[in-house]
Amino acid sequence: MTKHSGGKVGKAGKTLGSKTSSKKQKSKAGKTLKKHQDDKH
Protein backbone atom coordinates (compact mmCIF):
# COMPACT_ATOMS: atom_id res chain seq x y z
CA MET A 1 0.00 0.00 0.00
CA THR A 2 1.21 3.46 -0.81
CA LYS A 3 2.24 5.52 2.18
CA HIS A 4 0.37 8.79 2.26
CA SER A 5 1.90 11.76 3.99
CA GLY A 6 0.38 15.10 4.71
CA GLY A 7 -3.21 16.15 4.28
CA LYS A 8 -6.26 14.61 5.85
CA VAL A 9 -5.49 11.04 4.80
CA GLY A 10 -1.89 11.14 5.98
CA LYS A 11 -3.03 12.50 9.31
CA ALA A 12 -5.61 9.74 9.63
CA GLY A 13 -2.95 7.16 8.91
CA LYS A 14 -0.70 8.59 11.59
CA THR A 15 -3.58 8.56 14.06
CA LEU A 16 -4.26 4.90 13.37
CA GLY A 17 -0.58 4.03 13.61
CA SER A 18 -0.11 5.88 16.87
CA LYS A 19 -0.42 3.91 20.10
CA THR A 20 -1.48 6.98 22.03
CA SER A 21 -4.57 7.80 19.98
CA SER A 22 -7.92 7.35 21.65
CA LYS A 23 -10.50 4.89 20.40
CA LYS A 24 -12.69 7.73 19.17
CA GLN A 25 -9.84 9.27 17.19
CA LYS A 26 -8.97 5.92 15.65
CA SER A 27 -12.56 5.29 14.67
CA LYS A 28 -12.73 8.65 12.92
CA ALA A 29 -9.37 8.10 11.25
CA GLY A 30 -10.42 4.65 10.10
CA LYS A 31 -13.51 6.08 8.45
CA THR A 32 -11.44 8.76 6.72
CA LEU A 33 -9.02 6.19 5.33
CA LYS A 34 -11.81 3.85 4.27
CA LYS A 35 -13.59 6.64 2.42
CA HIS A 36 -10.37 7.64 0.72
CA GLN A 37 -9.69 4.07 -0.37
CA ASP A 38 -13.19 3.73 -1.80
CA ASP A 39 -12.88 7.01 -3.66
CA LYS A 40 -9.33 6.86 -4.92
CA HIS A 41 -8.16 3.24 -5.18
Backbone as CSV, one residue per row, in Angstrom:
resi,resn,N_x,N_y,N_z,CA_x,CA_y,CA_z,C_x,C_y,C_z
1,MET,0.832,-1.197,0.000,0.000,0.000,0.000,0.870,1.252,0.000
2,THR,0.454,2.215,-0.748,1.206,3.464,-0.806,1.122,4.204,0.520
3,LYS,2.239,4.742,0.937,2.235,5.524,2.179,1.854,6.962,1.861
4,HIS,0.796,7.408,2.454,0.370,8.790,2.259,0.974,9.655,3.340
5,SER,1.415,10.828,2.977,1.900,11.755,3.993,1.304,13.122,3.743
6,GLY,0.984,13.788,4.815,0.383,15.103,4.715,-1.091,15.020,4.388
7,GLY,-1.788,16.110,4.572,-3.213,16.153,4.277,-4.024,15.333,5.259
8,LYS,-5.306,15.271,4.971,-6.257,14.608,5.850,-5.982,13.111,5.961
9,VAL,-5.686,12.491,4.820,-5.492,11.043,4.799,-4.217,10.646,5.519
10,GLY,-3.148,11.415,5.306,-1.893,11.140,5.985,-2.037,11.280,7.488
11,LYS,-2.792,12.266,7.886,-3.028,12.505,9.307,-3.825,11.341,9.911
12,ALA,-4.813,10.873,9.166,-5.614,9.743,9.628,-4.745,8.501,9.776
13,GLY,-3.854,8.295,8.834,-2.946,7.159,8.905,-2.046,7.223,10.119
14,LYS,-1.554,8.405,10.413,-0.698,8.588,11.593,-1.484,8.313,12.867
15,THR,-2.736,8.775,12.890,-3.584,8.559,14.061,-3.781,7.067,14.307
16,LEU,-4.055,6.332,13.245,-4.264,4.896,13.374,-2.986,4.179,13.799
17,GLY,-1.855,4.668,13.299,-0.582,4.033,13.610,-0.073,4.362,14.993
18,SER,-0.591,5.423,15.570,-0.114,5.875,16.873,-0.745,5.077,18.003
19,LYS,0.094,4.696,18.970,-0.416,3.913,20.096,-1.116,4.793,21.132
20,THR,-0.917,6.092,21.019,-1.482,6.983,22.034,-2.841,7.548,21.635
21,SER,-3.281,7.263,20.418,-4.568,7.796,19.981,-5.718,7.134,20.732
22,SER,-6.748,7.904,20.971,-7.921,7.355,21.649,-8.743,6.530,20.674
23,LYS,-9.641,5.734,21.222,-10.500,4.888,20.398,-11.343,5.734,19.452
24,LYS,-11.844,6.840,19.970,-12.694,7.728,19.170,-11.911,8.302,17.990
25,GLN,-10.685,8.722,18.257,-9.836,9.271,17.195,-9.558,8.218,16.135
26,LYS,-9.280,6.995,16.586,-8.970,5.917,15.654,-10.172,5.562,14.803
27,SER,-11.340,5.593,15.402,-12.562,5.292,14.671,-12.768,6.307,13.554
28,LYS,-12.575,7.569,13.899,-12.731,8.650,12.920,-11.678,8.519,11.812
29,ALA,-10.455,8.239,12.216,-9.368,8.095,11.251,-9.617,6.911,10.326
30,GLY,-10.114,5.834,10.891,-10.421,4.648,10.096,-11.454,4.941,9.032
31,LYS,-12.469,5.703,9.406,-13.511,6.082,8.452,-12.943,6.945,7.339
32,THR,-12.067,7.883,7.711,-11.445,8.760,6.722,-10.639,7.946,5.712
33,LEU,-9.839,7.010,6.224,-9.018,6.188,5.333,-9.874,5.295,4.452
34,LYS,-10.921,4.735,5.033,-11.807,3.852,4.271,-12.464,4.614,3.133
35,LYS,-12.937,5.806,3.436,-13.590,6.643,2.425,-12.604,6.979,1.311
36,HIS,-11.395,7.316,1.695,-10.371,7.642,0.717,-10.080,6.447,-0.194
37,GLN,-9.962,5.273,0.415,-9.692,4.073,-0.373,-10.813,3.816,-1.364
38,ASP,-12.039,3.948,-0.912,-13.192,3.732,-1.802,-13.187,4.731,-2.947
39,ASP,-12.855,5.958,-2.636,-12.876,7.010,-3.663,-11.707,6.911,-4.638
40,LYS,-10.519,6.644,-4.127,-9.326,6.857,-4.924,-8.615,5.584,-5.410
41,HIS,-8.931,4.429,-4.827,-8.158,3.237,-5.180,-9.005,2.165,-5.833
